[in-house]
Amino acid sequence: MVEEIKSFQFSRRFKKEYHKLPQKIQKTFDEKLSLFLKNPSHPSLRVKQIQGAKNRCEGSITMKYRFTFQFIEDGLVFRTIGTHDILNRI
């Protein structure tokens, strides 16, 4: 796994979903994002490959909320964010 993320971007879908989240979850994600960028393997993020999805991973914001991302050539793209059921839409 990558030690530190140098470059990242948010998909249009991610931005739209993020703004619909409760403010408390947005704040928690912002804190988790900072941690993720420094150490993507941090245990509290529970990052893992999404089963059945090629080159896609998920991470935890809380036990109920998740974010998904994909590594690309020069960094990564945050793809979706929301409750655990976002994984069913992949």
Helices and strands as residue ranges (DSSP letters): E 8-10, H 12-20, H 23-38, G 43-45, E 48-49, E 57-60, E 65-72, E 75-83, G 84-89
